[in-house]
């Protein structure tokens, strides 16, 4: 079964450093998403991306965050200057369609980001 | 703004028992609802997806139902096993742009005792 692949599985970074989280969505999917889950809290929507531009972003997704699809297969989330509160599990997801009829989302296994 | 609530927050049952997990949502304008399983420190495993036009989906010992008008979904687990111990998340899919998004509940943490 096709998978969404995320690398690295765990990243430790110093506060103030830039990090790039990488995702390879399912090859024929057109919509891409990032979610995050702070330890012990809900999974929260960050951003959706379609046709090489952001479709929607949450209030969490401020100027410190950016997304990019640099080639035909990768989808990245960049945090420019990490803060302690950015420590979380970051999930990438993709879907074939953005609306009905929708096949649902396939999530990656996540990248655990620890900011020290 | 969509709000998703899962009850109970935690549940402990003896092996072999049938159980029901509940999910409620405030905005019935959804296009799907997905149930996920999450093991501690791990990613999200999709269990069942129900489109808004459907009323239920089944996979093995799992059955999920959806009642859009009342804003509720249930996940029924038959003959529970210790391996079912995990956190179960309900995620409601909605859209207001050209891409959807899911709103997650807090989850129900299930413990099945041998």
Interface residues (C-beta under 8 A of the other chain):
Chain A: X31 X33 X35 X42 X43 X44 X45 X48 X49 X50 X55 X56 X89 X91 X95 X98 X99 X100 X101 X102 X103 X104 X105 X106 X107 X108 X109 X110 X112
Chain B: X31 X32 X34 X36 X41 X42 X43 X44 X46 X49 X51 X52 X89 X91 X93 X95 X96 X97 X98 X99 X100 X101 X102 X103 X104 X105 X106 X107
